[in-house]
Amino acid sequence: MTVRRWLADLAWLPGQGLRRDVLIEAEGGRFTSVLPSASTAPLASPAPTERLSGLTLPGFANAHSHAFHRALRATTQAARGTFWTWRERMYEAAARLDPDSYLQLARAVYAEMAMAGVSCVGEFHYLHHRPSGRPYADPNAMGRALVQAAAEAGLRMTLLDACYLTGGLDRSGVLPLAGPQVRFSDGDASRWAERVDALGLDEHGMISSHARAGAAIHSVRAVPPEQMHPVVAWTRRRGAPLHVHMSEQRGENDACRAVYGVSPARLLYDEDVLGPRTTVVHATHVSAADLELLGGAQVFACLCPTTERDLGDGLAPSRPLDAAGCTLTLGTDSHAVVDMLEEARGVEYAERLARRSRGHFTAEDLLLSATCDGHASLGWPDAGEIAPGTWADLVTMSLDSVRTAGADDSLALETAVFVASAADVRNVVISGQDVVRDGLHLLVPDVPGELSRSIRALLPS
Ligand SMILES: [Zn+2]
């Protein structure tokens, strides 16, 4: 197995904060040794020592992604509208994808993520079948395209395969699937489970060495309560993560109350969806009673501040979610931007705007959400920190760019979280392999070109 050794000028270590001259070793994709204050490398060195300048962080986990939404960037800024009008444009893009074009697009999107320091992506996947709703010859062809895309871009992933059965809710009741939505559905949750099992998972829930399977209930809009149990049962059998969109919009809450008489959080609680392996995505509009249920169930709450502000969803109640006992994670969701540092500071800034006061989360709190907590929510509790035994993911940030220069090294975490951007990510190592070096992706040579070609093919002018 390949042995790697790095000497980091400045690294963030679990429970120790910032440490200088950290000697880091890895073998077979995992860290084997992490020694702060190392003056020189041991003489009996099995590998050359590579110096890492700037700030070295663990890999980021992008806990909520819909890869194809990347095609809508800028396009949807040219018009007014709401979440619901944006959704119509998103459906148009969804209608045009097939497994080949999705592989091309997703590989470029995941490469963009790697260049922003993401080592693991949670892909919330619901584009399952042909536009007519008929399955492909391999009913998992679209999911496999995403798994392959992550491999080609050098990322680990959790494929959060989403059950999506109905077209929505309004005050009159459950709406049937319409238009592009028909390709999202397996008919019922039992057939959803059969299809996901056909991915051929091993006993650890892995689809391949870099990809594990998880489940998603798209939302209370798309899965009726009586269909939730088979999904929950599947995750229990597999010990797999379970993600669900929840209360991103007041309209969802209103419709859920009109049809089921309770809030989305209460409905999910009553159907046994909430628990320590569950992530609720957004949780923007939640009541005190909802917070009690979510915190009591020890769920992860995945916040996506750049998407939530882009779509005009509202300010996520991060401090109440945290205080209630939820663990916060971060996702770029619609990829309005792909920058985990922007997501991290977005959590703090939303609270500042809502409360007109500063200092709700420290840089270290926000980095925990971007790293180990995000990985744990995706079923990778052994990733997201630079410590022996964990996956060997490293991200180096420039501390001397035009944005980051000038602050004392002791403020490197504040500089990273509140000042730096994805453009300050210099090097990325994932599972012990170099994926980005000096700001360039090593596996996908022309990421902007691939993004441009794959998006133009999808959205012909
Ligand atoms: Zn989403």
Residues whose N, C-alpha, C, O or C-beta is under 5 A from the ligand:
A	BS01	ZN	D333
